[in-house]
Amino acid sequence: MSTQPSRRPALRLAALLLGAGTMHFVRPQPFDGIVPRALPGNARTYTYVSGVAEIAVGLALVVPRTRRTGGALAAALFLAVFPANAQMAVAWLRNNRISPAAKAVAVARLPLQIPLVTEALKVRRLAPGAHRR
């Protein structure tokens, strides 16, 4: 067991990102549906690119030597996907076929980006090779 203070939070974030990134390829349709319509091009391309990004960042978090960079990239990625999460919440709120409970979850998960970003920044700050004050 490592004594690195960034290890456990890094592995938790890595598991989340690796799982989500994999799902972009296993079941891409739900991700296609939350790509903001204002983006040019095909939604599937954004789904695949974001899946690759999530897997790459997840792998960076696993490796101690790249953990600091992985933490910074994870924070940036969580901020970058926020518009898609907001798009999903808006689409679900407008859809009469979505249950009120599912709509509540879609809205409630938006503020959850904050602890994801702060945890990623914590991993960056505590990673091997990070300068501590």
N, C-alpha and C positions, 0 to 999 in steps of 0.2 A: 504494500500500500504506500502510495506516495505521500509525502508531507507537503507537497506543493499546495498552497492555499487556493490556487486557481483551478485545481484539478476537478473537484466535484461539480462546481457550477459550470465549468467548461464541458464536462461530460454530459450534464443535463441538457445544456443548450445544443450540444452536438447530437444527442439522441433526438431531440425535437426537430432539428434541421434535417438530419439524415432521413428521418421518417417522413417528414413533409415533402422533402425533395424527391424521395422515392415515389410517393403517391402522385406526384406530378406526371409520372410516366405510367404508373399502374392504372390510374383513373384520372386522366387529364380533363375530362368534361367539366367537373365542378370548378376547376381552376380556370378553364376557358371562360366560364360564365361570370367570373369576377374581374376579368381584365377590364380596366376602365375603357369605355367606348371611345374616349378622346384620343387614345393611342392609335397611331397609324399601323396598318398591316394586319396580319392574321393573329387572332388571340392565341391559337395553339403555339405559335412561335414564342410568344411571351411566356406561356405555360412551361414550355421546355427549357427556355433560357433561365427562368427563375428556378426551375427544378435543379438544373445544373449548378446554379449559383448556391442554392441551399446545400446541396451535397458537398460542393467544394469548401464552403465555409464550415460546414460540420466537420469535415476531415481536418481542416486547419485547426479547429478547436481541440481535436483529439491529440494531435502531435505537440508535445511540450515546446519544441523549437519554433513552431509556427502559431502557438496559442495566442501570443500578444497581438499579432496581425489578425488572427481569426476573431478575437474579441472585437477589434475595431470594425472588421468587415461585418460581423454579426450585427452590431449596433446599426451600421449603415443599411444593411439589408432589412432589418426590422422597420426602419424608417421608410425605406423605399417601397415596401409592400403595403404600407398603411393605406394608400389610395385604393388599392384593390380590396382591402378589408372594408373600407368605407363604402365602396361601390357595392359590395356584397350586402352590407346592411341596408342600404337604400333599396336595392333590388328586392330583397326579402320583405322589407316593410311594405312595398308596393304590390307584392304578390299575394292574392287572396288564397292561394293554395298552400301557403306556408303557415304553419300553426303559430299562434301567439307565443308559445314557449320558444319555438325556434327563432322567431323574430327577436325576442328578448335576448337570447343567447348571442345572436349576430350583433346586436347593439352593445351588449355587455362586454363582449370581447375586445371592442375598440380600445378602451383604456388599458387593457392588458398589455398593449404594446409598450407601455411605460416601464413596467418591471422587466420586460424582456430587454429593452435597451439598457436600462441601468445594470442589469446582471451582466450583459455583454461588456459594458464598460468596466465593470468590476473585474471580470476575467482579464481584460486587457491590462488593467492597472496592477493586478496581482501575478501576472504571468511571469515565467522565468525570463530574465533579461530586462524586465521593466524597471525603470528608475523609480525608486521609492523615496519619499521624503520623510 
